[in-house]
Amino acid sequence: MAKGPEKNTKNKALHTKLLNRKKAKLQEEKKEKALRLKTLVAKINQKKNSSESDIS
């Protein structure tokens, strides 16, 4: 059988590299968002607890 044209592995490698970079960036943003939410919730809970103790 005759071989087809050579595959362009350079573009495929670059594309994979870009996709991996994008995935890593999205994961990092997700972690940062979760951390911000966690600190915000903790801050709100602390404020709520302090206001409840002031009332009691």
CHARMM internal coordinates of N, CA and C (Angstrom, degrees):
IC EDIT
DIST 1 N 1 CA 1.4489
DIST 1 CA 1 C 1.5239
ANGL 1 N 1 CA 1 C 110.21
DIST 1 C 2 N 1.2994
ANGL 1 CA 1 C 2 N 114.72
DIHE 1 N 1 CA 1 C 2 N 145.90
DIST 2 N 2 CA 1.4573
ANGL 1 C 2 N 2 CA 120.23
DIHE 1 CA 1 C 2 N 2 CA 179.45
DIST 2 CA 2 C 1.5279
ANGL 2 N 2 CA 2 C 109.55
DIHE 1 C 2 N 2 CA 2 C -80.87
DIST 2 C 3 N 1.3102
ANGL 2 CA 2 C 3 N 113.92
DIHE 2 N 2 CA 2 C 3 N 142.14
DIST 3 N 3 CA 1.4610
ANGL 2 C 3 N 3 CA 118.66
DIHE 2 CA 2 C 3 N 3 CA 178.51
DIST 3 CA 3 C 1.5212
ANGL 3 N 3 CA 3 C 109.29
DIHE 2 C 3 N 3 CA 3 C -81.85
DIST 3 C 4 N 1.3044
ANGL 3 CA 3 C 4 N 116.11
DIHE 3 N 3 CA 3 C 4 N 147.32
DIST 4 N 4 CA 1.4551
ANGL 3 C 4 N 4 CA 121.57
DIHE 3 CA 3 C 4 N 4 CA 176.41
DIST 4 CA 4 C 1.5187
ANGL 4 N 4 CA 4 C 109.86
DIHE 3 C 4 N 4 CA 4 C -81.75
DIST 4 C 5 N 1.3111
ANGL 4 CA 4 C 5 N 115.84
DIHE 4 N 4 CA 4 C 5 N -173.95
DIST 5 N 5 CA 1.4666
ANGL 4 C 5 N 5 CA 118.84
DIHE 4 CA 4 C 5 N 5 CA 178.73
DIST 5 CA 5 C 1.5334
ANGL 5 N 5 CA 5 C 110.95
DIHE 4 C 5 N 5 CA 5 C -64.95
DIST 5 C 6 N 1.3379
ANGL 5 CA 5 C 6 N 115.79
DIHE 5 N 5 CA 5 C 6 N 154.39
DIST 6 N 6 CA 1.4601
ANGL 5 C 6 N 6 CA 119.84
DIHE 5 CA 5 C 6 N 6 CA -179.88
DIST 6 CA 6 C 1.5232
ANGL 6 N 6 CA 6 C 110.07
DIHE 5 C 6 N 6 CA 6 C -64.14
DIST 6 C 7 N 1.2999
ANGL 6 CA 6 C 7 N 114.91
DIHE 6 N 6 CA 6 C 7 N 146.65
DIST 7 N 7 CA 1.4588
ANGL 6 C 7 N 7 CA 119.34
DIHE 6 CA 6 C 7 N 7 CA 179.18
DIST 7 CA 7 C 1.5264
ANGL 7 N 7 CA 7 C 109.25
DIHE 6 C 7 N 7 CA 7 C -78.68
DIST 7 C 8 N 1.3119
ANGL 7 CA 7 C 8 N 114.54
DIHE 7 N 7 CA 7 C 8 N 146.33
DIST 8 N 8 CA 1.4531
ANGL 7 C 8 N 8 CA 119.39
DIHE 7 CA 7 C 8 N 8 CA 179.53
DIST 8 CA 8 C 1.5287
ANGL 8 N 8 CA 8 C 108.04
DIHE 7 C 8 N 8 CA 8 C -91.36
DIST 8 C 9 N 1.3125
ANGL 8 CA 8 C 9 N 116.37
DIHE 8 N 8 CA 8 C 9 N 84.20
DIST 9 N 9 CA 1.4701
ANGL 8 C 9 N 9 CA 120.69
DIHE 8 CA 8 C 9 N 9 CA -176.00
DIST 9 CA 9 C 1.5220
ANGL 9 N 9 CA 9 C 111.95
DIHE 8 C 9 N 9 CA 9 C -75.75
DIST 9 C 10 N 1.3324
ANGL 9 CA 9 C 10 N 117.14
DIHE 9 N 9 CA 9 C 10 N -21.40
DIST 10 N 10 CA 1.4648
ANGL 9 C 10 N 10 CA 119.53
DIHE 9 CA 9 C 10 N 10 CA -179.69
DIST 10 CA 10 C 1.5321
ANGL 10 N 10 CA 10 C 110.02
DIHE 9 C 10 N 10 CA 10 C -65.73
DIST 10 C 11 N 1.3241
ANGL 10 CA 10 C 11 N 117.08
DIHE 10 N 10 CA 10 C 11 N -46.85
DIST 11 N 11 CA 1.4615
ANGL 10 C 11 N 11 CA 120.20
DIHE 10 CA 10 C 11 N 11 CA 179.14
DIST 11 CA 11 C 1.5260
ANGL 11 N 11 CA 11 C 110.47
DIHE 10 C 11 N 11 CA 11 C -64.18
DIST 11 C 12 N 1.3267
ANGL 11 CA 11 C 12 N 116.36
DIHE 11 N 11 CA 11 C 12 N -39.46
DIST 12 N 12 CA 1.4571
ANGL 11 C 12 N 12 CA 120.29
DIHE 11 CA 11 C 12 N 12 CA -179.55
DIST 12 CA 12 C 1.5329
ANGL 12 N 12 CA 12 C 110.11
DIHE 11 C 12 N 12 CA 12 C -63.18
DIST 12 C 13 N 1.3174
ANGL 12 CA 12 C 13 N 116.48
DIHE 12 N 12 CA 12 C 13 N -40.92
DIST 13 N 13 CA 1.4620
ANGL 12 C 13 N 13 CA 121.01
DIHE 12 CA 12 C 13 N 13 CA 179.38
DIST 13 CA 13 C 1.5261
ANGL 13 N 13 CA 13 C 110.33
DIHE 12 C 13 N 13 CA 13 C -65.11
DIST 13 C 14 N 1.3259
ANGL 13 CA 13 C 14 N 116.62
DIHE 13 N 13 CA 13 C 14 N -42.18
DIST 14 N 14 CA 1.4635
ANGL 13 C 14 N 14 CA 119.93
DIHE 13 CA 13 C 14 N 14 CA 178.99
DIST 14 CA 14 C 1.5230
ANGL 14 N 14 CA 14 C 110.82
DIHE 13 C 14 N 14 CA 14 C -65.22
DIST 14 C 15 N 1.3132
ANGL 14 CA 14 C 15 N 116.15
DIHE 14 N 14 CA 14 C 15 N -40.86
DIST 15 N 15 CA 1.4553
ANGL 14 C 15 N 15 CA 121.30
DIHE 14 CA 14 C 15 N 15 CA -179.70
DIST 15 CA 15 C 1.5352
ANGL 15 N 15 CA 15 C 110.18
DIHE 14 C 15 N 15 CA 15 C -63.31
DIST 15 C 16 N 1.3291
ANGL 15 CA 15 C 16 N 115.69
DIHE 15 N 15 CA 15 C 16 N -43.96
DIST 16 N 16 CA 1.4585
ANGL 15 C 16 N 16 CA 120.39
DIHE 15 CA 15 C 16 N 16 CA 178.64
DIST 16 CA 16 C 1.5271
ANGL 16 N 16 CA 16 C 110.14
DIHE 15 C 16 N 16 CA 16 C -62.00
DIST 16 C 17 N 1.3318
ANGL 16 CA 16 C 17 N 115.48
DIHE 16 N 16 CA 16 C 17 N -41.98
DIST 17 N 17 CA 1.4717
ANGL 16 C 17 N 17 CA 120.44
DIHE 16 CA 16 C 17 N 17 CA 179.63
DIST 17 CA 17 C 1.5254
ANGL 17 N 17 CA 17 C 110.04
DIHE 16 C 17 N 17 CA 17 C -61.15
DIST 17 C 18 N 1.3253
ANGL 17 CA 17 C 18 N 116.63
DIHE 17 N 17 CA 17 C 18 N -44.25
DIST 18 N 18 CA 1.4618
ANGL 17 C 18 N 18 CA 120.62
DIHE 17 CA 17 C 18 N 18 CA 179.69
DIST 18 CA 18 C 1.5205
ANGL 18 N 18 CA 18 C 111.53
DIHE 17 C 18 N 18 CA 18 C -64.60
DIST 18 C 19 N 1.3337
ANGL 18 CA 18 C 19 N 116.53
DIHE 18 N 18 CA 18 C 19 N -42.96
DIST 19 N 19 CA 1.4630
ANGL 18 C 19 N 19 CA 120.11
DIHE 18 CA 18 C 19 N 19 CA 179.12
DIST 19 CA 19 C 1.5210
ANGL 19 N 19 CA 19 C 111.23
DIHE 18 C 19 N 19 CA 19 C -63.42
DIST 19 C 20 N 1.3272
ANGL 19 CA 19 C 20 N 116.73
DIHE 19 N 19 CA 19 C 20 N -41.40
DIST 20 N 20 CA 1.4631
ANGL 19 C 20 N 20 CA 120.01
DIHE 19 CA 19 C 20 N 20 CA 178.21
DIST 20 CA 20 C 1.5224
ANGL 20 N 20 CA 20 C 110.97
DIHE 19 C 20 N 20 CA 20 C -63.56
DIST 20 C 21 N 1.3327
ANGL 20 CA 20 C 21 N 116.25
DIHE 20 N 20 CA 20 C 21 N -38.92
DIST 21 N 21 CA 1.4628
ANGL 20 C 21 N 21 CA 120.77
DIHE 20 CA 20 C 21 N 21 CA 178.43
DIST 21 CA 21 C 1.5347
ANGL 21 N 21 CA 21 C 109.93
DIHE 20 C 21 N 21 CA 21 C -64.04
DIST 21 C 22 N 1.3422
ANGL 21 CA 21 C 22 N 115.24
DIHE 21 N 21 CA 21 C 22 N -41.52
DIST 22 N 22 CA 1.4621
ANGL 21 C 22 N 22 CA 120.37
DIHE 21 CA 21 C 22 N 22 CA -179.86
DIST 22 CA 22 C 1.5281
ANGL 22 N 22 CA 22 C 110.71
DIHE 21 C 22 N 22 CA 22 C -64.68
DIST 22 C 23 N 1.3396
ANGL 22 CA 22 C 23 N 116.19
DIHE 22 N 22 CA 22 C 23 N -44.37
DIST 23 N 23 CA 1.4638
ANGL 22 C 23 N 23 CA 120.47
DIHE 22 CA 22 C 23 N 23 CA 178.88
DIST 23 CA 23 C 1.5273
ANGL 23 N 23 CA 23 C 110.59
DIHE 22 C 23 N 23 CA 23 C -60.82
DIST 23 C 24 N 1.3303
ANGL 23 CA 23 C 24 N 116.55
DIHE 23 N 23 CA 23 C 24 N -43.78
DIST 24 N 24 CA 1.4595
ANGL 23 C 24 N 24 CA 121.02
DIHE 23 CA 23 C 24 N 24 CA -179.35
DIST 24 CA 24 C 1.5231
ANGL 24 N 24 CA 24 C 110.35
DIHE 23 C 24 N 24 CA 24 C -63.09
DIST 24 C 25 N 1.3244
ANGL 24 CA 24 C 25 N 116.28
DIHE 24 N 24 CA 24 C 25 N -40.47
DIST 25 N 25 CA 1.4647
ANGL 24 C 25 N 25 CA 120.88
DIHE 24 CA 24 C 25 N 25 CA 179.56
DIST 25 CA 25 C 1.5289
ANGL 25 N 25 CA 25 C 110.45
DIHE 24 C 25 N 25 CA 25 C -64.29
DIST 25 C 26 N 1.3330
ANGL 25 CA 25 C 26 N 117.17
DIHE 25 N 25 CA 25 C 26 N -43.80
DIST 26 N 26 CA 1.4610
ANGL 25 C 26 N 26 CA 121.04
DIHE 25 CA 25 C 26 N 26 CA 179.05
DIST 26 CA 26 C 1.5260
ANGL 26 N 26 CA 26 C 111.33
DIHE 25 C 26 N 26 CA 26 C -63.53
DIST 26 C 27 N 1.3339
ANGL 26 CA 26 C 27 N 116.78
DIHE 26 N 26 CA 26 C 27 N -41.12
DIST 27 N 27 CA 1.4638
ANGL 26 C 27 N 27 CA 120.31
DIHE 26 CA 26 C 27 N 27 CA 178.24
DIST 27 CA 27 C 1.5248
ANGL 27 N 27 CA 27 C 110.35
DIHE 26 C 27 N 27 CA 27 C -63.39
DIST 27 C 28 N 1.3292
ANGL 27 CA 27 C 28 N 116.78
DIHE 27 N 27 CA 27 C 28 N -42.06
DIST 28 N 28 CA 1.4662
ANGL 27 C 28 N 28 CA 121.58
DIHE 27 CA 27 C 28 N 28 CA -179.92
DIST 28 CA 28 C 1.5260
ANGL 28 N 28 CA 28 C 109.92
DIHE 27 C 28 N 28 CA 28 C -63.36
DIST 28 C 29 N 1.3367
ANGL 28 CA 28 C 29 N 116.86
DIHE 28 N 28 CA 28 C 29 N -43.68
DIST 29 N 29 CA 1.4667
ANGL 28 C 29 N 29 CA 120.34
DIHE 28 CA 28 C 29 N 29 CA 178.83
DIST 29 CA 29 C 1.5256
ANGL 29 N 29 CA 29 C 110.28
DIHE 28 C 29 N 29 CA 29 C -63.36
DIST 29 C 30 N 1.3278
ANGL 29 CA 29 C 30 N 116.93
DIHE 29 N 29 CA 29 C 30 N -39.04
DIST 30 N 30 CA 1.4609
ANGL 29 C 30 N 30 CA 121.06
DIHE 29 CA 29 C 30 N 30 CA 179.36
DIST 30 CA 30 C 1.5315
ANGL 30 N 30 CA 30 C 110.49
DIHE 29 C 30 N 30 CA 30 C -63.46
DIST 30 C 31 N 1.3387
ANGL 30 CA 30 C 31 N 116.36
DIHE 30 N 30 CA 30 C 31 N -42.65
DIST 31 N 31 CA 1.4649
ANGL 30 C 31 N 31 CA 120.56
DIHE 30 CA 30 C 31 N 31 CA 178.64
DIST 31 CA 31 C 1.5239
ANGL 31 N 31 CA 31 C 110.85
DIHE 30 C 31 N 31 CA 31 C -63.80
DIST 31 C 32 N 1.3423
ANGL 31 CA 31 C 32 N 116.26
DIHE 31 N 31 CA 31 C 32 N -44.01
DIST 32 N 32 CA 1.4619
ANGL 31 C 32 N 32 CA 120.22
DIHE 31 CA 31 C 32 N 32 CA -179.65
DIST 32 CA 32 C 1.5253
ANGL 32 N 32 CA 32 C 110.87
DIHE 31 C 32 N 32 CA 32 C -62.90
DIST 32 C 33 N 1.3251
ANGL 32 CA 32 C 33 N 116.41
DIHE 32 N 32 CA 32 C 33 N -41.52
DIST 33 N 33 CA 1.4689
ANGL 32 C 33 N 33 CA 120.82
DIHE 32 CA 32 C 33 N 33 CA 179.58
DIST 33 CA 33 C 1.5257
ANGL 33 N 33 CA 33 C 110.41
DIHE 32 C 33 N 33 CA 33 C -63.25
DIST 33 C 34 N 1.3365
ANGL 33 CA 33 C 34 N 116.67
DIHE 33 N 33 CA 33 C 34 N -43.70
DIST 34 N 34 CA 1.4584
ANGL 33 C 34 N 34 CA 121.02
DIHE 33 CA 33 C 34 N 34 CA 179.03
DIST 34 CA 34 C 1.5199
ANGL 34 N 34 CA 34 C 110.74
DIHE 33 C 34 N 34 CA 34 C -62.72
DIST 34 C 35 N 1.3232
ANGL 34 CA 34 C 35 N 116.65
DIHE 34 N 34 CA 34 C 35 N -40.08
DIST 35 N 35 CA 1.4618
ANGL 34 C 35 N 35 CA 121.05
DIHE 34 CA 34 C 35 N 35 CA 179.34
DIST 35 CA 35 C 1.5237
ANGL 35 N 35 CA 35 C 110.69
DIHE 34 C 35 N 35 CA 35 C -65.57
DIST 35 C 36 N 1.3431
ANGL 35 CA 35 C 36 N 116.55
DIHE 35 N 35 CA 35 C 36 N -42.96
DIST 36 N 36 CA 1.4724
ANGL 35 C 36 N 36 CA 119.96
DIHE 35 CA 35 C 36 N 36 CA 177.99
DIST 36 CA 36 C 1.5199
ANGL 36 N 36 CA 36 C 110.73
DIHE 35 C 36 N 36 CA 36 C -61.37
DIST 36 C 37 N 1.3418
ANGL 36 CA 36 C 37 N 116.44
DIHE 36 N 36 CA 36 C 37 N -43.94
DIST 37 N 37 CA 1.4638
ANGL 36 C 37 N 37 CA 120.48
DIHE 36 CA 36 C 37 N 37 CA 178.90
DIST 37 CA 37 C 1.5235
ANGL 37 N 37 CA 37 C 110.84
DIHE 36 C 37 N 37 CA 37 C -62.69
DIST 37 C 38 N 1.3088
ANGL 37 CA 37 C 38 N 116.16
DIHE 37 N 37 CA 37 C 38 N -41.71
DIST 38 N 38 CA 1.4612
ANGL 37 C 38 N 38 CA 120.96
DIHE 37 CA 37 C 38 N 38 CA -179.21
DIST 38 CA 38 C 1.5330
ANGL 38 N 38 CA 38 C 110.30
DIHE 37 C 38 N 38 CA 38 C -61.31
DIST 38 C 39 N 1.3226
ANGL 38 CA 38 C 39 N 116.60
DIHE 38 N 38 CA 38 C 39 N -45.71
DIST 39 N 39 CA 1.4678
ANGL 38 C 39 N 39 CA 119.56
DIHE 38 CA 38 C 39 N 39 CA -179.76
DIST 39 CA 39 C 1.5223
ANGL 39 N 39 CA 39 C 110.68
DIHE 38 C 39 N 39 CA 39 C -67.36
DIST 39 C 40 N 1.3262
ANGL 39 CA 39 C 40 N 116.80
DIHE 39 N 39 CA 39 C 40 N -37.67
DIST 40 N 40 CA 1.4545
ANGL 39 C 40 N 40 CA 120.75
DIHE 39 CA 39 C 40 N 40 CA 179.17
DIST 40 CA 40 C 1.5253
ANGL 40 N 40 CA 40 C 110.95
DIHE 39 C 40 N 40 CA 40 C -64.61
DIST 40 C 41 N 1.3285
ANGL 40 CA 40 C 41 N 116.55
DIHE 40 N 40 CA 40 C 41 N -44.96
DIST 41 N 41 CA 1.4633
ANGL 40 C 41 N 41 CA 120.87
DIHE 40 CA 40 C 41 N 41 CA 179.10
DIST 41 CA 41 C 1.5265
ANGL 41 N 41 CA 41 C 109.98
DIHE 40 C 41 N 41 CA 41 C -62.76
DIST 41 C 42 N 1.3236
ANGL 41 CA 41 C 42 N 116.89
DIHE 41 N 41 CA 41 C 42 N -42.42
DIST 42 N 42 CA 1.4592
ANGL 41 C 42 N 42 CA 120.59
DIHE 41 CA 41 C 42 N 42 CA 179.37
DIST 42 CA 42 C 1.5308
ANGL 42 N 42 CA 42 C 110.35
DIHE 41 C 42 N 42 CA 42 C -62.27
DIST 42 C 43 N 1.3203
ANGL 42 CA 42 C 43 N 116.10
DIHE 42 N 42 CA 42 C 43 N -41.38
DIST 43 N 43 CA 1.4647
ANGL 42 C 43 N 43 CA 121.21
DIHE 42 CA 42 C 43 N 43 CA 179.80
DIST 43 CA 43 C 1.5321
ANGL 43 N 43 CA 43 C 110.64
DIHE 42 C 43 N 43 CA 43 C -64.14
DIST 43 C 44 N 1.3242
ANGL 43 CA 43 C 44 N 116.09
DIHE 43 N 43 CA 43 C 44 N -44.36
DIST 44 N 44 CA 1.4682
ANGL 43 C 44 N 44 CA 120.92
DIHE 43 CA 43 C 44 N 44 CA -179.82
DIST 44 CA 44 C 1.5290
ANGL 44 N 44 CA 44 C 109.95
DIHE 43 C 44 N 44 CA 44 C -65.14
DIST 44 C 45 N 1.3390
ANGL 44 CA 44 C 45 N 117.08
DIHE 44 N 44 CA 44 C 45 N -43.90
DIST 45 N 45 CA 1.4639
ANGL 44 C 45 N 45 CA 120.56
DIHE 44 CA 44 C 45 N 45 CA 178.54
DIST 45 CA 45 C 1.5230
ANGL 45 N 45 CA 45 C 111.23
DIHE 44 C 45 N 45 CA 45 C -61.71
DIST 45 C 46 N 1.3270
ANGL 45 CA 45 C 46 N 116.24
DIHE 45 N 45 CA 45 C 46 N -40.17
DIST 46 N 46 CA 1.4628
ANGL 45 C 46 N 46 CA 120.14
DIHE 45 CA 45 C 46 N 46 CA 179.22
DIST 46 CA 46 C 1.5285
ANGL 46 N 46 CA 46 C 109.96
DIHE 45 C 46 N 46 CA 46 C -64.61
DIST 46 C 47 N 1.3207
ANGL 46 CA 46 C 47 N 116.16
DIHE 46 N 46 CA 46 C 47 N -43.11
DIST 47 N 47 CA 1.4560
ANGL 46 C 47 N 47 CA 120.64
DIHE 46 CA 46 C 47 N 47 CA 178.95
DIST 47 CA 47 C 1.5283
ANGL 47 N 47 CA 47 C 110.33
DIHE 46 C 47 N 47 CA 47 C -63.79
DIST 47 C 48 N 1.3403
ANGL 47 CA 47 C 48 N 116.20
DIHE 47 N 47 CA 47 C 48 N -41.39
DIST 48 N 48 CA 1.4633
ANGL 47 C 48 N 48 CA 121.32
DIHE 47 CA 47 C 48 N 48 CA 179.81
DIST 48 CA 48 C 1.5317
ANGL 48 N 48 CA 48 C 110.18
DIHE 47 C 48 N 48 CA 48 C -64.04
DIST 48 C 49 N 1.3396
ANGL 48 CA 48 C 49 N 116.54
DIHE 48 N 48 CA 48 C 49 N -44.83
DIST 49 N 49 CA 1.4609
ANGL 48 C 49 N 49 CA 120.78
DIHE 48 CA 48 C 49 N 49 CA 179.97
DIST 49 CA 49 C 1.5237
ANGL 49 N 49 CA 49 C 111.50
DIHE 48 C 49 N 49 CA 49 C -64.16
DIST 49 C 50 N 1.3060
ANGL 49 CA 49 C 50 N 117.65
DIHE 49 N 49 CA 49 C 50 N -39.37
DIST 50 N 50 CA 1.4657
ANGL 49 C 50 N 50 CA 120.21
DIHE 49 CA 49 C 50 N 50 CA -179.88
DIST 50 CA 50 C 1.5241
ANGL 50 N 50 CA 50 C 110.40
DIHE 49 C 50 N 50 CA 50 C -69.06
DIST 50 C 51 N 1.3312
ANGL 50 CA 50 C 51 N 117.75
DIHE 50 N 50 CA 50 C 51 N -36.79
DIST 51 N 51 CA 1.4659
ANGL 50 C 51 N 51 CA 119.92
DIHE 50 CA 50 C 51 N 51 CA 178.88
DIST 51 CA 51 C 1.5185
ANGL 51 N 51 CA 51 C 110.59
DIHE 50 C 51 N 51 CA 51 C -71.73
DIST 51 C 52 N 1.3365
ANGL 51 CA 51 C 52 N 118.36
DIHE 51 N 51 CA 51 C 52 N -33.40
DIST 52 N 52 CA 1.4643
ANGL 51 C 52 N 52 CA 121.40
DIHE 51 CA 51 C 52 N 52 CA 176.95
DIST 52 CA 52 C 1.5216
ANGL 52 N 52 CA 52 C 110.93
DIHE 51 C 52 N 52 CA 52 C -67.87
DIST 52 C 53 N 1.3208
ANGL 52 CA 52 C 53 N 116.80
DIHE 52 N 52 CA 52 C 53 N -38.50
DIST 53 N 53 CA 1.4650
ANGL 52 C 53 N 53 CA 120.41
DIHE 52 CA 52 C 53 N 53 CA -179.73
DIST 53 CA 53 C 1.5302
ANGL 53 N 53 CA 53 C 110.28
DIHE 52 C 53 N 53 CA 53 C -70.92
DIST 53 C 54 N 1.3393
ANGL 53 CA 53 C 54 N 117.74
DIHE 53 N 53 CA 53 C 54 N -28.69
DIST 54 N 54 CA 1.4617
ANGL 53 C 54 N 54 CA 121.27
DIHE 53 CA 53 C 54 N 54 CA 176.61
DIST 54 CA 54 C 1.5183
ANGL 54 N 54 CA 54 C 110.10
DIHE 53 C 54 N 54 CA 54 C -68.76
DIST 54 C 55 N 1.3264
ANGL 54 CA 54 C 55 N 117.35
DIHE 54 N 54 CA 54 C 55 N -36.88
DIST 55 N 55 CA 1.4562
ANGL 54 C 55 N 55 CA 122.52
DIHE 54 CA 54 C 55 N 55 CA -178.06
DIST 55 CA 55 C 1.5317
ANGL 55 N 55 CA 55 C 110.29
DIHE 54 C 55 N 55 CA 55 C -71.59
DIST 55 C 56 N 1.3386
ANGL 55 CA 55 C 56 N 116.01
DIHE 55 N 55 CA 55 C 56 N -41.21
DIST 56 N 56 CA 1.4806
ANGL 55 C 56 N 56 CA 120.30
DIHE 55 CA 55 C 56 N 56 CA -176.21
DIST 56 CA 56 C 1.4981
ANGL 56 N 56 CA 56 C 112.11
DIHE 55 C 56 N 56 CA 56 C -71.46
END
COOR INIT
IC SEED 1 N 1 CA 1 C
IC BUILD
